[in-house]
Amino acid sequence: MGSREDGGHGSVVVLRPGNVSALRPAEQMFDEMLAGWAGQQSSRLLASRTIQTRESQVRRFADFCASSPWEWGAADVEEWTSELLSGTRPLTPSTIRAYQNSVALFCAYLIDGRYGWADQCMELFGTHPVQVCHEWNTVIHVADHEARPAVRPLTRGEVQALFDHADDHVDFARTSKRKGWLTLFRDATLFKVIHGYGLRRREAAMLDLHDFTRNPKALEFGRYGVCNVRWGKASRGSQPRRRAVLTVFDWTRPVVEEYVEEVLPRFGLADPAVLWPTERQGRIRLAHIDDRFADWRDQLALDRVLHPHCLRHSYVTHLIEDGFDPLFVQQQVGHRWGSTTALYTGVSGDYRNRVLRNALDNAFTSPPDDGSEQP
């Protein structure tokens, strides 16, 4: 294989017909294209996780087409989308849009004349890549909220039932001296922290012990007055956003305190800072969080569409019902727009009726007569 031309990240590899030694030049070219695209995205400071996810999605599309990028056509996108929508577990519109967007971005990179891929493909293969994703064969974003209607906040009773069920598992395993009670205790505490601070799964999974600090205005929470989130959801092309989530529930401190002081040391960690370790000294996986939640959800006969993120929705809903200012709630969960927080909120009918009743009473109740004459 020839050397890479000067030009920085994303420049084309010199792969000419006369000096190609690879046994599979098409596969080699595809790999070099992806490597160049990764370099281009890295130079924009995109997160490595984003780059890897996009590459995986493009490779999935290539596997479906069973062809190289310079052979793709618009019809391939349409057939692929139909495939993603079929099966026992069809993908959601937002997920399909993300897949299509990755393919569109990759094709846009390939046809950009500054990188020279089209010329190289014409010389080697007699054809060149084109943009295969267009406005008439891709998902458009027309709705602010695309989640399934059945995905909702848990009621207060459901949240309490979930926590009680988790504690029952811990107590049974601990008293019967069964193996695994430490991980059960860890998972039970993790779900309480997700709900107690309105966290996303990854935000919670990446917490370290030192991410909890004191709040000088709420000393009753001790060292657990603030949860400093370092891995908040990033905007496109930016680094993870940080935020400080203030403790608001009085039960939070004893729950975290008991876990940190009595359970966490039993893992015997080489790195004592990790808050949710595994028995193999790693960090808890997002898939494990999903699986554990699903197990306990199903055992309680809750709706099967509910997932850990619903605890975050519950946090927003319960704070609004308890009278917290919507702007405060928005800042707590790290939303840029109040409309996003509003979409998370699923207040109960009883709460809305109380608000309505109070408003009607204030509007239609006559003020007391103080004896003074009205002008």
N, C-alpha and C positions, 0 to 999 in steps of 0.2 A: 504494500500500500504506500502511496506517496505521502509526503509530509503535508502538514496543514499550511495553507497560505497565511501570510500575515494579515491581520485584520481584527484580532481580538476575539471575544466570545462570539460564537455563532457563525464563524466564517466557514466556508465550504472546504471540504477535504479534496486535495488534488487526486482524483481517481480517474485516470485516463485509460482508454481502451488498450493502449500499448504497454502499460505497466501494471495492469491489474493482475495480482497474484492470488487473490482470494478465490476460493472454490465456489462461493455463493456471493457474487457481487451485489445482487439485489438486497439480500439480507444485510450485507455490510453497509451498503448505502443507507438503508433504513436506520440502522443503528447509529450511523454518523449523523444523520438528520436529527434524530432524537437527542443525541449528545449536544449538537449545536444549539438546538432549541432550548435545552436545559441551561446551557451557558448564557443564552440571551436572557432567559428569565432570571437567572442568578444575578446578572448585571443590573437588573431592575430591583434587586433585593427582595424578590419573592421568597417566601418560606420554602425550605426544602421539602416539607410535607406537601405543599401545594404542587410543586414541580413533579414530585413522584406520583401523586394522584393523577395529574393530567397525563403523564406518560403512560400510566397503567390503563387509563381510559382510551387513549389513542391505540395502544397495542390491542386492547379488546376489540376495537373497531377493525383493526387490520386483520385480526384472527377471524372475525366474522366474514370479512370480504375475501379472505384467502388470496389477497393480492397486495401489491406494493402501492405506496402513496401516489405515484405517477400514473397509476391505473384506476384510481378511485373515480367514481362518478356520483352525481346527485342521487341517482336511484339507489345506490348502496346505503346512503343515509336513511332513506325512506324505509327500505327493507329492514335495516338494523333497528330503527325506531319501532317498527311493528313487532320485531322480535323482543325488544325490551318491554313492550306492553303486554306480551302474551305470557303464558305460563301460570303457575299457581300463585306466584308472588310478583305481579307486575310492578315495575318501578313507578314512583310518583312523578308527576310532571316536573317538579323542581330538580329531581335527580336526573331525569332524561335531559333536561335543559343543560345541566352541568356537563353531561357526557357530550352532547352536541357542541357545546361551547369549546370544550377541549379540542375536538376535531377541527372546529372552525379556526381556532387560534393557531393550531399546528399548520394547517393549510395556508393561512395568511403568512406565516413565517416562511414557508417553502416557496411561495410565489413572489416574495419580496426580492426584487432584482438586486438589492444590495448584498445578498448572501450567495447568489450565483447557483442555487440548486437547480433551477429550471434549465440553465445552459448545460450543466453537467449531465442531467437526465437525458436531454436531447442527444448529447454526444454519445452517451453510453447505451441508452435504451430506445432512442428514437421517438420519445414522447416526453411530456413534462407534467408536473402536478398542476392541478387547478383547484379553485375553491369549490368544495362540494356542498357546503352548508349555506343555504340562502333563506331569505325571509319566508319563502313559501314552502319550505320543507323542514323547518325547525320550530320548536316550541317558543311561543311569545309569552312575555310576562304581562298578563293583563289583570291579575288579582293580587292584592296585598297579602293575602293569606291563603295558602294552598294546602294546608294540612287537612287530613281527613276529619270530617265533622265529629266522628266518635272519639277522636283524640282530644281530651279535655282535662281541665284541672281535676285532681282528686278532691272529694269533699273532705271536710275536717274529720268526719267519722272514718272515711276510707284511709286517710293518712294515719290516724291513730291505730286503726286495725292493722295496717301494714307494719307499723313500728312494734305493736304488741306481738304480732306474729313472729317478727324477727327476734324479739327478745325471748319469746318462748323457745325458739330453736336454740338460741345461745344457752339458755338455762338448762334445757334438757341435755344438750351435748356436754355441758360443763359438769353437771351433777352426776351424769353417768360415765364421766371420764372418757368420753369418746374423742377420738382424734379429729381435729378440725375445728374445735370450738373457738380457737383464736381467729381463724378466718371468718367464721360466722359473726363473731363480735365485731371484727373490723368492718364487715359489710353492713351490719346493722347500724353502726355508727356513721358509716359513709353516707347512707341514705338519709339519715337524720341531718347531716351536715349539708347535703345537697338541698334539702328542703329548708333548713334553718337559715341558709344564706342565699337561696335562689340561684344555685350554681348550675352550669352546664356540666355534662359528664367529664369532659377533658379538663375543665377548670378545677373540678374536684380531684380528679385522679392525679393531677400534677402538683397538688399542694404539698408543701413541706412544713415541718413543725414551726420553723421560724416565720412562716407566713401569717401566723396569728400574733397580734400585738395588742397592747393596751389602748384603750380609748380614755384620755384624760377627762372627758366629759361624762363618762359612764363607768366609773371605777368598780361598780358592782359586778362587772363581767370579768374582772381580773385581767389576766394576760390574753383572754379570748374576746376582747372588746372589738377587735377589728380583724377581718379576714382579708388579707391582701392577695388579690387574684393576679397572678403573673401571666396566665395563659388564656386571657380572654379572647373571644372571637375576633379575628383580625378583619379589617376591611380589605378589599381586593388589592393585592400588591403591597400590603404593609405588614409590619411585624405584629405579633400578638399584643392586644391592648391590655393595659393594666388598670385595675380599679381597686378601691378600698371599700369593702362591704361592711357596714356597721352592724354589730350584733343587736338584734331587736327582741329576741325571745328569751325569757328568763330561764328556760330549760336548757339552753344551748351550752352554757358554761359547765354544768355538772356532767352533761353527756360527753363532751370532748375531754374534760378533765379526767374522768374515770378511764376513758380509753387510753389517753396519753400516759397516765401515771401507772395504771395497773396492767394494761394489756400490751401496749406497744413495746415495752422493754423485753417482753417474753419472746419476741421474734429474734432477738439476738443479732441486731443489724450491724453490718460493717459500717453503714452510713446511717447514723441515728436520726438524720434530718428527715428522711422519707416518712411521710405520714401514713401511707397505705401500702405497706410492703407485702410481698408474697413470701411464702415459706422458703422460696429459693433465692431470696434476697433481691428480687426484682421489684418493679413498680406495678401496681395493679393494672390490668388491661381493660380497655373500654368494653371489649366483648364479654369479659367476665361480669362487669357491672350489668350489662343487658341481660345476661343469662340468669344471674341471681335474682334480679328484679322480676323477670318472667316467671321463675319458679315460684316465688312467694306470691306474686299476683295470681297465678293460676290456682295455687292452693287455697287462696281466699275467694276464688270464683269471681274475680273482678274482670272487667272488660279486657279481652285479649289484645286490643289495640293500644292499651295504655303502656307507656314505657317510662324510663327514668326521667326524661325531660318533662314529663307531666308534673313531677314534683316541683320543678321551677315555675311552671304555670300556677300551681297551687300556692306557692309562696307569694306571687304577685297578687293573686285573687284574695288571699286571706289578709294581706296587708291593706288592700283597698277596702275590704269589708270592715277592717278594724279602724278605719278612719285615717290612715296615713296619707299624707299629701302625695298625689300622683307623681309630681316631679321628684320627690324623694324616692319613690319606688322605682321610677325610671333610672335614676342614678345608681340605685342599689344593684340593679340587674345589668347595667351597662348598655342600655339602649340609647342610641343617638336621637331617636324620635319618639315622642310620646305616643304616636299612633301605633308603633310596634308594641309598646307596653299594653296599650288598650286591647290589642289582638290577643294578648296572653291572658287577659282578664276574663273570668267566667263566673261572675258573682251569682249567688243563688237567687232564686225567685223571692225567697223570704227577705233577703237583704234589700232587693230592689223595691219590694212592697213597703218596707220600713222607711226607705228614703222617700218614696212617693207620699206615704202617709204624713211624714214630718213636713214635707213641702206643702202639702195641702192644708195641714193644720196651721202652718205659719201664714199661709196666704189668705185663709178664709176665717180665721178666728179673730173676732173683733177685739181691739185693745180695751182694757178695763176703763170704765168711766170714772174719771177723776173729779167730776163735778164742774169742770171748767166749760164755758160755752165755746162752741166752735164758731169761727168767723163766718 
